[in-house]
Amino acid sequence: MSTSKTISHSQNNLRKDRSTRYNAEIKASEEDIESGNFNSHNEVKNNIEQWKKKCINPKTL
């Protein structure tokens, strides 16, 4: 009986930890958006294209 209580308690704590981390990540993301600290999809796409031009040597393709 004690083992099943321990397992149940551990599972409940794990769920709470996941929920707490998830909520903290959501809050941080919302704060980033409110402060304008984000990139649009097109900005990310352009950054990737620029990185490819700098890092990939066409001769090796």
HELIX and SHEET records of a PDB file:
HELIX    1   1 SER A    2  GLU A   34  1                                  33    
HELIX    2   2 HIS A   41  CYS A   55  1                                  15    
HELIX    3   3 PRO A   58  THR A   60  5                                   3    
END                                                                             
